[in-house]
Amino acid sequence: MRLFITKIWHWRDVWLLKWCAFLFGIAAGAYFHAAVMPYVWVILVVAILLAIRPAIAYWKE
C-alpha cells in the first residue's frame, strides 16, 4: 500500500477540502484567540505564501 497516491481532484473535492480547512481554522482561532492575536499578520502572510504554489499548479493547465 502506497502512502501517497497521485490523484486528479475534482473541483468540488478541492472546494470541500478548502471549506473544511477554513471552518477548522475558525474553530481553532476561536479557541486559541489570545495566543494567535499577536501573530495574526505573520500567520496570514505565511498562509498566503504557502497557498501561491498550489494555486498556480492547480490552475496552470
Secondary structure per residue as TSV (DSSP state, phi and psi in degrees):
chain	resnum	aa	ss	phi	psi
A	1	M	-	360.0	125.6
A	2	R	-	-84.5	144.1
A	3	L	S	-77.1	-45.1
A	4	F	S	-109.2	125.8
A	5	I	-	-118.2	130.7
A	6	T	-	-71.7	127.1
A	7	K	-	-139.7	139.7
A	8	I	-	-92.8	114.2
A	9	W	-	-83.1	142.4
A	10	H	-	-79.3	149.7
A	11	W	H	-60.4	-31.3
A	12	R	H	-67.3	-36.7
A	13	D	H	-65.0	-42.0
A	14	V	H	-64.6	-42.7
A	15	W	H	-62.1	-44.2
A	16	L	H	-65.4	-40.1
A	17	L	H	-64.5	-40.8
A	18	K	H	-65.2	-40.4
A	19	W	H	-68.2	-35.4
A	20	C	H	-62.2	-46.4
A	21	A	H	-64.4	-38.6
A	22	F	H	-62.8	-48.3
A	23	L	H	-67.8	-36.5
A	24	F	H	-64.7	-38.8
A	25	G	H	-64.3	-38.0
A	26	I	H	-63.9	-44.9
A	27	A	H	-64.3	-43.9
A	28	A	H	-66.7	-39.4
A	29	G	H	-65.4	-35.2
A	30	A	H	-69.1	-36.1
A	31	Y	H	-75.7	-41.5
A	32	F	T	-103.6	34.7
A	33	H	H	-54.3	-48.8
A	34	A	H	-65.5	-34.2
A	35	A	H	-79.7	-25.4
A	36	V	H	-90.8	-33.0
A	37	M	G	-55.3	-41.6
A	38	P	G	-64.1	-23.5
A	39	Y	G	-112.5	19.0
A	40	V	H	-62.0	-39.6
A	41	W	H	-69.4	-37.7
A	42	V	H	-64.4	-43.7
A	43	I	H	-63.6	-41.8
A	44	L	H	-64.6	-42.3
A	45	V	H	-65.1	-43.5
A	46	V	H	-64.6	-40.6
A	47	A	H	-62.4	-41.8
A	48	I	H	-66.2	-43.8
A	49	L	H	-62.9	-39.1
A	50	L	H	-71.8	-23.2
A	51	A	H	-87.4	-15.5
A	52	I	H	-64.5	-52.0
A	53	R	H	-61.9	-48.9
A	54	P	H	-62.6	-34.6
A	55	A	H	-65.2	-43.4
A	56	I	H	-64.2	-44.6
A	57	A	H	-64.5	-35.7
A	58	Y	H	-70.7	-43.3
A	59	W	H	-98.7	11.3
A	60	K	-	-68.5	-37.1
A	61	E	-	-66.3	360.0
